[in-house]
Amino acid sequence: MSETIESYKLGKIQVTVSKTEKPNRLLISCFDGEFKSEFTVSEYEFQNYRRLMNQKITRAFSGESEED
């Protein structure tokens, strides 16, 4: 079982950050009560691009297009 590093809410979306078996990789799990999504990021990406990642998660769960 993976070890949870952090857990937080983005509006109604529950985000859980866990370690993976691969070094320097983190599993991001998102659940809004209906839909679940998981993806991996590097520790560097999580530490340095967390705000951008959170914006993409929020957009994805709201159904907005990622194109600007």
N, C-alpha and C positions, 0 to 999 in steps of 0.2 A: 504494500500500500504506500502511496506517495505521501510525503510529509507536507502539510499545509504550512506555507510561509506567511500568508496574509489573506485576509478576507475582507471585502468592503462592498458597499452598495453604490451603484450608479443609477439613481432614481429607483425604479422597480427592479433593476437588474442586479442580481447577486453575483459578484465576481470573486473567484477563489484562485489563489496563486499557489501552486505546489511544485516541489522538486520533481524531476524526472530521473530515470536511470542514466540518462546521458549527462555527462558533465557540462556545466554551464548552460543548461537548457531548463526552462520553466514551462509548466503546463498552465494555461489560463483557461478556466472553466467559467462560462457565463450561463445564467439561468434566470428567466424572467417570470417563472411560474407556469409557462406554457412551452417555450422553446429552450433548447440547450445547445450551446456551441462550445467547442474546445479547440484550442490551437496552441502551438508552442512558440516561444520566443527565447532569444538568448538573454542571459542575465544583463548584459550590456544594454540591449534594446529595452528591457523592462525598466532599468534604472534611468536611462537617458531619454527615452521616448514614451514614457508612461502617459503623458497628457494626450499625445497623438493617438496612442493605442486606445485610451478611454473614449476619445471622440469617435473613433472608428467603431468601437463596440456599441456606443449609443446610437450612431447612425444605422448600423446593421440591424439592431433590434427595433428601430423605429420604422424601418422599411425605406429610408431615404437612400437615394443613389449616392455612390461615393464619388461620382464625377462632379467636378466644379464648373 
